[in-house]
Amino acid sequence: MKHLTLIFFILMLFPSLALSEKILWEDDSGQVVLNDDGGVSFLYGDGGGSDTDEFFSVQTTPEPLDLPTPAAFTFSKTVKYGDSGDRVRAIQSRLSELGFYTAKVSGGYYKVTKAAVKAFQTHNGLNADGIAGRETQELLFSSDAVPADATPRPSPTPEPTRYTLMVDVVNQITRAYTYDETGEYNILVREMICSTGTANYPTPCGTTIMPKKRARWGYFPTWGSHAQYLTRIDSANAFHSVLYSEPDETTLSVKSFNALGTPASHGCVRLLVSDAKWIYENCKAGTIITVYEGDYDPEYTMALKPTLNMDTLRENPLPAPTPMPVYSRENFPTSYRTLSKGKTGTDVYMLQMRLTELGYYHGSVTGGYYGGTIQAVEDFQRDHGLNVDGAAGKQTQALLFSAAVDTTTPEPLFLTPIPVTAEPTPEPTPVPTASPEPTATLSPEPALFVPIEDNVG
């Protein structure tokens, strides 16, 4: 009764409404339909209707509408919520014919029409997104469309997405896997160094399904920064490139590039431009994303970190790996330089192999001296009464490679290390080494600014 009182009140104040040819057929709440004669239909939607509401409608004879026949139908454009016009009227009329749409044919695509399109899609085995795209319209206007009162068409078995993404927040590495002949995602396709969220803005661990939303450029208003190739992880975070001050590749934040391999974002996963573009182009909606805490292995992370080409403002390709010497007593070093964080070379490789043999080192043997090697050296120094500083000087290495610390006669170890390119020298050698297949430097593309309004970054 409260609805009837409201109707009469409105009509008393605005009697011209009853004579209006076009008023509001579907409002944004999907609740009210005003007919040409002033009658009102209350429809159930998000605006507060319930199962106990009465449904009031005035049946009128619709104006004739030329519907496209199956042979005559030609797809022109996708139609979605908020659109209006003859194409919407044709869709509403066809949905009405098939028993999915019971409101007035208005030419306005709002919640009632969207719900009818979703019902048609579900009943006809299509992806039910409420958007009338090419596939939906072609079926809708064909003789193959299944009416609402007929047996639904079964949905096809969905194809698995080609890739799954694993984000290791401990080691700052994102890995892409594809499936093997058994359907398991066991084949490693790509490894990508990244920056996930800091302690204040952590990237949430767990499993999500990649949404559709993505953008060529994104803007983070809270932080005043931009990024390329945004692909959503969830409603708040995304994969994207390193940062820029403007949607222009010449405004790269070198700081964000240099921070790759360490937590530095506000929850998003920052990547090299080439890696962000790869995800944007290859990982479709529905891709499974797992964010997890891996086993600490900073040496492996640093083996994936490239240097920046200041001319192109893109990464330099990683150096090609070179073979390492066989690990055996005959190849133990006899002269020593001090090894510390950031040093690389065959002497670091031999040090890591020896620490592995003695049970101190458990990470990847890369020939790069980083956190895992430092911790192993500190443990060795502590156990043997040496000064504990994490740096392998002459005294530490002389004892480490001596027979005095052997628990058994060492045999050659045949591990599968990640080789490095540098030989030991008195000075630090160039940046590490082995890695997955290098990614070619890409030329900049025109900026297409698409703002993202969430506070991500």
N, C-alpha and C positions, 0 to 999 in steps of 0.2 A: 504493500500500500504506500510505503514511503516513496517508491519510484513514481507511482501515479500522481501523487501530490506534487512532486517535483516537475513532472511533465506539464500538468495543468498550470502551474505557476509560471513556467517558462513561456507557455503559449499565450497566457494572458498579458505578459509583459511584452512579448514579441510576436504579435499575431501574424506578421508577415512571414514568419518561418513556415507556416502551414502552406504558403503559396509559393515558396521558393523552389525553383527547379533543381538547383544544386546547393546542398549545404555541406554536411559532413557525413560521409558514408562510413568511414572507419576513422576513429580518432587514434591518437598515439597510444592510448591505454588498451585499445582493442575492446572497449566496453560498450560503446553506444553507437548505434546506427540510426540516423534520422532519415525517414523516408520522404518522398516528394510531397505526400499529403500531410506531413507533420507528425505521422506516427513514429514511435520510438521502439527500437528493439534493444533489449539489454543482453549483451553477449558475455559469456564467461571468459575472463582473461586475467591479466595481472593486476587489474585495478580494483579488486575487492569483491568480485562476484563469487557466489558459492553455489553448491549443489542445490540449495533450497530456494534460490532465486527463481521467480517466475520469468518465463520467456514470452515477451510481447512482440508480435510482429504483424505487420499488415501486408498481406499478399497483394502485389501489384503485377500487372502484365508488363514484363520488361520490353524495352524497345528492341526491335530486331537488330542483331549484330552479325556482321559478316565474319564468321569464324573461318580460319584457314582450314582447308581440307587436308588430309594426310598428304595428298600429292602436291598441294599448293604451298604447304608450309615451307618457309625459308627462315632460318635462324638469322636474326639481325644483331641482337645484343643480349647480355645477361640482364635479368630484371630482378630487383631485390627490394628489401624493406626501404620505404621512403620514396620509391619511384611512382610515377603516375603516367596516365595516358592510355591510348588505344591498345597498346600491347598488353597492359595490365588488365584492361577490360576483357580482352580476348582470353587471357589466362583464367580470369575469374569465371567467365562464362563456360569455358571448357571444364573447369573444375566442378562447376555447378552441374553440368550435364552428367558428369561421372559420379556425382554424389558426394563430393568432398567439400563443397563450399555452399553454404546456405544463407549467406548474407546478401545484401544488395550489390549488384554489379556496379561498382562505383568508379573504377579506374584509378583507385588509390591503393597502393601496396603497403599495408600496415600489418598489425599483429594477426588479425583474422585471416588475411590472405596468406601470410607467412605460415600460420598453423595449418591451413588447408594444403599448401604446397608440401609441407613436411609430411602430412598424412598421406598424400598421393605418393611421395617418394618412398615412404616406408612400405606402403601397400604394393608398390611396384618394384621393390628390390633395389632401389637406388640409395645413394648416400643421402640421408635425411638432414639437410642443412637449412631448409627453408628458402633457398635461393634458386630461382628459376634460370639455370644455366642452359647451355646447349643440349646436354644429354637429357635434362628434365623436360625441356620444351619439345624436343624431337619426339620423345615418347608420349608426352601429353597430347600432342596433336596427331598422333598416329593411331591406326586401328589396333595396335598392340597394347594400348593403354588398358589396364585392368580396372574396372569400375569398383567403387567402394563396396558394392554388395556381392562381388565375385570373390573367388578364392584368391588370396594374396599370392603374388609371385615371390618365390623364395629368393632371398638375398644371395648373391654369389659369394663363394668362399673368398675372403679377401686375400690378396697376395701379400706376403710379408714385405715389410720395408727393406730396402736393399742394405741399409747400414744400421748399426747401433753405435751409440757414442758413450764412451766411458771417461769421466772426468776425475782424475786423481788430484785431490786438493792438497795432499801432502807433498807430492813431487811436482805439482804444477804441470801436468801433462794431460792432454786430451787425446784419446785413441779412438779411431774408427775401425770397426770390424764389419765384415760381411759374412754371410752364412756359407757353410760347406754343403756337401751333398746330403747330409743328414738334416739340414735345416738349422743347425746350431751356429751361432755367431762366433766362430773360432778363428777366422782368417783375418789377421791384422792387415789393414789397408793403409793406414796413415797414422803417424805420431806427430803431435803438434804441441810445442811449448806454449804455455799460457800463463795468465795471471788470474787467479780466482780472488774471492773476497778476503779482505783483511779480518782481523779478530773482531773489529767493531762492526763490520758489515759482511759476515761470513756467507759464502755460497752454501745454501742448505744441502745436506747430504740426503740421498734418497733417489727414487726412480720416478721420472715424469714422462709424459708423452708429448712430443713436440707439437705445439699448436701450428696453425697455418700462418700466423702473422709474421711478416718479415719486412725489412725495409732496406733500400740501397744505401741510404744515409740516415742516421738517427741523431737526435739532439737530446741532451740530458740537461734540462733547465736548472735543476738543483745544483749541478756541478759546472754548468757553463761550458760543456765540452761536446764534441761530435765524434761519431765513429762510422765506419763503413760496414756494410754487409751484416745487418742485424738479423738474427734468427732466434725466435723466442725459445726459451727453455721452459718458462712458466709465466704466470701473470706479472711477475716482477723483474725477472732476469732474462738475459739473452746472451748468446754467443755474438761477439762482434770484434772488429779490428782494434788495434791500438788507437789512441785518442788523437784528436785534432782540435785546434782552437776555432776553426771554421770548417764548413763542408767543402774543403779544398785540400788536395793531397800535399800541397806545398806548406801546409800549416801543421805538420806532424809534431806531436809532443814527443821529443826524443826521450824525455824522462819515462814516458809510458812504455816506449820500446825497450829501453834498458832495464826496466823492471820485470820484463818477461822472465818467468822462472821463479818468481817470488809472489806471494799474495799482495795484491796492490789495488784491486777493484772494490766497488761498492756492492758486490754480490754477483755481477755478471762474470762471464768468462772472456777475457781479452785474449786476442790471438794475433799472429802475423796477418797482414792483409790477405796474403795468398791462402792461408788456412781458413780465415773467416769467409772468404769468397767460396772456397771449396764446400764448406758446410752449407752456405746459402744456396748454392746451385745443385748440390747432390743429396742433401738430407731433407726429405720431404716431411710434410705433416704426418704424424703417426710414428715417426722415428722414436725409438725408446732411448732415453737418456738416463744414465746412472751416474750419480755423483757420489764418490766414496773416498775413504782414507786408505791409501796404499802403504806399502812398507817403505820406510825412509831410504832413498837412494839418490842423493843429490848429484853424484857423479854422472848418472845416466841423464838427469835433467840437463846438466850443463853441456853434455855431448850433443844435445839438440838445439843449443842456443847459437844463432848466427850473429854475425856482426852487421852493422848498419852501413849501407852504401849512401854516403852523404850527397851524392849526385842525384841518385834516383829516389832517395828516401824510402827505399825498400831494402829487404834483407839481402845480404850476399849469400850465394849458395854455400852450403857446408862443404868443407874440403873432402875429397875422396879418401877413403880409408887406405892405409898401407899396412902390409904385414908386420907383425911384431916377432921378435926373436923367440925361439923355443925357450920355455922356462925350465932351466936345469941349473945345477950347481956350477957347471962349467961356464955358464953365461952370467953368473952373479957379478955385479959391478965391483971393481977394485979401487975406483976413485969416486969421490962423492962431492956433489954440490948440495947445499942446503935446500931441502924441498919444503915448500909451504903452500898456503892456499893460492890457487890459481896457476901453479906450475904445471906444465905438461911435458910429456916425453917418454922415451923408453925406460928411463930410470924410475919414473913414477909407475909405469906399468909393472916393472920387476918388483918394486916395493909393494904394490897392491897384491901381486901374486904371492909374494912371501908372507904377507900378513894374512892372506886367505889360507895358505897352507898351515899356518900356526894357529888359525882359529880366531883371529882378531878382526878380520874384515869380512863382511858379508854382502857387500854391494857389488855393483857392476865394475868390472875391470876395464877401465876406459883410458888409462894413462893421463887422467886429469885429477888434480889434487884438490878435493873439496871436502865438504862436511863429513862424509862417511869415512874418508881416509884420515882426516884430522882426528876423529874420535878413535879410530883403531890405533893410530900412533900414540895417542895419549894413554890408552889402555896398556899398550906394550911398554911405554916408558914407566908407567906407574908400577907394573908388575916386576920390572927389573931395576928399580931404584934409580932411574934416570930423572933428570929435570923434566917435569911434565909441562910441555908447552905446545904440543901438537905439531911441531915442526921437526922434520927428520934431518938433523945435521949429521956431521961425520960420525960422532960417537954413537948416535942412535942407529944409523945404518950399518956401521961396522959390527955392532953387536947383533943386529937383526939378521945379517947375512952370514954370521959365524955359525960354526957347528955347536957352539956352547948353548944355543937355545933350541937345538934340535931335540925333539922328543923321540924321533926315529930317523933312520937314514932317509933323507929326502929323495924321492923319486921324481922324475919329470912329471909335471902336471899338464894335462891336456884339457884346459878349460876352453870355453868359447868366449874370449874377451872381445871388447870393442876396440879395435886397433886405433892407434893415433899416428899422426904424420911426423911429429917432431923427434929429433935425436937429442940426447942430453948435451947441453952446452952450459957454459958459466952463466949465461943470461936466460931469462924466461923465454920459452919458445912460443910460437904462435898458438892461437886459440885452438881448442880440441877439434874434434875428430868425428869419429865414426857415428853413423847416424842412419836413419832411413834415407831413401832416395831423395836427393836435393830437389827443392821446388824451384822452378824457373822464375826469374824476376819478371813481373808482369808490368806492362806499361799502364800508366794512369788512365782511368776512364772518366768520362764527363760526370760531374756531380749532379745527382738527381736528389734534391733535398726532400726527405720524407721525415717529418718530425715524429718522434716517439715521446708521448707525454708522461710516461712513468719515470720515476726517479731511479733510473738504472744507470749503470756505468761501470 
